[in-house]
Amino acid sequence: MNHKKLVAFSLLSLIASVCLLGCAHSPNDNEGQLQSYPAPVIEPAWIRDGEPVEFGGQKWYPVNDVEILLDSEVYQIGEYKGVQVFVDKVDTKPYERIYTKFAKNKFRYYETRDHD
């Protein structure tokens, strides 16, 4: 191999090595950096049956819709019947909506009903 080819080969090998090392990571590299909540395999029957969540002295009723949110965009405020209850991180009390996790990045939202 002549000198130019050897230098070019060495340079390409170095670049490939750096790229491969930059892409390599362990499964725990994200640990502690981003919030993550488990998604249920299926929603509990009480949610699918339209039963309310009782939170903060109010009844919150499920809406037949979901919000697309990242786990890092919500904050867990409690648990009801074994299901985590969340609020949007930008929301303040009194909350406009509360959420339960439906699937990855999907949260069912709940609203109170006016009882005039």
LINGI-V821528 format. One record per residue. N is the residue number from 1. SS is DSSP state (a for helix, b for strand, c for the rest). PSI is psi in whole degrees, -180 to 180 (999 if undefined). D_LAST is the distance of its C-alpha to the last C-alpha in Angstrom with 1 decimal. Layout:
n=N ss=SS psi=PSI d_last=D_LAST
n=N ss=SS psi=PSI d_last=D_LAST
This chain:
n=1 ss=c psi=133 d_last=88.7
n=2 ss=c psi=170 d_last=89.5
n=3 ss=a psi=-42 d_last=88.0
n=4 ss=a psi=-42 d_last=85.4
n=5 ss=a psi=-39 d_last=84.1
n=6 ss=a psi=-42 d_last=83.9
n=7 ss=a psi=-45 d_last=81.9
n=8 ss=a psi=-44 d_last=79.5
n=9 ss=a psi=-43 d_last=79.0
n=10 ss=a psi=-42 d_last=78.4
n=11 ss=a psi=-44 d_last=75.9
n=12 ss=a psi=-40 d_last=74.0
n=13 ss=a psi=-41 d_last=74.0
n=14 ss=a psi=-45 d_last=72.7
n=15 ss=a psi=-44 d_last=69.8
n=16 ss=a psi=-41 d_last=68.9
n=17 ss=a psi=-44 d_last=68.9
n=18 ss=a psi=-43 d_last=66.7
n=19 ss=a psi=-44 d_last=64.2
n=20 ss=a psi=-40 d_last=64.2
n=21 ss=a psi=-35 d_last=63.7
n=22 ss=a psi=-29 d_last=60.8
n=23 ss=a psi=-21 d_last=59.1
n=24 ss=c psi=135 d_last=59.7
n=25 ss=c psi=160 d_last=57.1
n=26 ss=c psi=161 d_last=56.1
n=27 ss=c psi=-17 d_last=52.8
n=28 ss=c psi=8 d_last=51.7
n=29 ss=c psi=-30 d_last=52.2
n=30 ss=c psi=-6 d_last=48.4
n=31 ss=c psi=127 d_last=47.8
n=32 ss=c psi=-1 d_last=45.9
n=33 ss=c psi=-41 d_last=45.3
n=34 ss=c psi=139 d_last=42.2
n=35 ss=c psi=140 d_last=39.2
n=36 ss=c psi=132 d_last=39.0
n=37 ss=c psi=141 d_last=36.7
n=38 ss=c psi=146 d_last=37.7
n=39 ss=c psi=138 d_last=36.1
n=40 ss=c psi=153 d_last=35.4
n=41 ss=c psi=-41 d_last=37.6
n=42 ss=c psi=146 d_last=34.7
n=43 ss=c psi=147 d_last=31.0
n=44 ss=c psi=152 d_last=30.2
n=45 ss=a psi=-36 d_last=29.1
n=46 ss=a psi=-30 d_last=25.8
n=47 ss=a psi=-47 d_last=24.9
n=48 ss=a psi=-28 d_last=26.3
n=49 ss=c psi=-1 d_last=24.4
n=50 ss=c psi=15 d_last=21.0
n=51 ss=c psi=146 d_last=20.3
n=52 ss=c psi=160 d_last=18.3
n=53 ss=b psi=131 d_last=20.0
n=54 ss=b psi=114 d_last=19.1
n=55 ss=b psi=136 d_last=19.9
n=56 ss=c psi=31 d_last=19.2
n=57 ss=c psi=12 d_last=17.0
n=58 ss=b psi=161 d_last=14.5
n=59 ss=b psi=128 d_last=14.6
n=60 ss=b psi=124 d_last=15.9
n=61 ss=b psi=139 d_last=16.4
n=62 ss=b psi=144 d_last=19.6
n=63 ss=b psi=145 d_last=19.9
n=64 ss=b psi=59 d_last=22.9
n=65 ss=b psi=163 d_last=24.8
n=66 ss=b psi=154 d_last=26.9
n=67 ss=b psi=143 d_last=27.9
n=68 ss=b psi=111 d_last=31.6
n=69 ss=c psi=147 d_last=32.2
n=70 ss=c psi=152 d_last=35.3
n=71 ss=a psi=-31 d_last=35.3
n=72 ss=a psi=-8 d_last=36.3
n=73 ss=a psi=-4 d_last=33.1
n=74 ss=b psi=163 d_last=30.8
n=75 ss=b psi=129 d_last=30.7
n=76 ss=b psi=125 d_last=30.2
n=77 ss=b psi=-6 d_last=27.7
n=78 ss=b psi=-165 d_last=28.0
n=79 ss=b psi=144 d_last=28.4
n=80 ss=b psi=123 d_last=26.3
n=81 ss=c psi=42 d_last=28.2
n=82 ss=c psi=8 d_last=31.2
n=83 ss=b psi=133 d_last=29.6
n=84 ss=b psi=138 d_last=29.8
n=85 ss=b psi=135 d_last=26.5
n=86 ss=b psi=163 d_last=26.9
n=87 ss=b psi=158 d_last=25.5
n=88 ss=b psi=135 d_last=27.1
n=89 ss=c psi=-25 d_last=29.7
n=90 ss=c psi=-10 d_last=28.6
n=91 ss=c psi=147 d_last=24.9
n=92 ss=c psi=163 d_last=24.1
n=93 ss=c psi=143 d_last=21.5
n=94 ss=c psi=132 d_last=18.6
n=95 ss=c psi=143 d_last=19.5
n=96 ss=c psi=-38 d_last=18.1
n=97 ss=c psi=156 d_last=19.5
n=98 ss=b psi=164 d_last=21.6
n=99 ss=b psi=153 d_last=24.4
n=100 ss=b psi=151 d_last=26.8
n=101 ss=b psi=131 d_last=30.3
n=102 ss=b psi=-41 d_last=30.9
n=103 ss=b psi=-177 d_last=34.5
n=104 ss=c psi=122 d_last=36.8
n=105 ss=c psi=16 d_last=34.8
n=106 ss=b psi=125 d_last=31.8
n=107 ss=b psi=126 d_last=28.5
n=108 ss=b psi=137 d_last=25.5
n=109 ss=b psi=156 d_last=22.3
n=110 ss=b psi=143 d_last=19.0
n=111 ss=b psi=156 d_last=15.6
n=112 ss=b psi=158 d_last=12.4
n=113 ss=c psi=138 d_last=9.4
n=114 ss=c psi=130 d_last=6.0
n=115 ss=c psi=77 d_last=3.8
n=116 ss=c psi=999 d_last=0.0
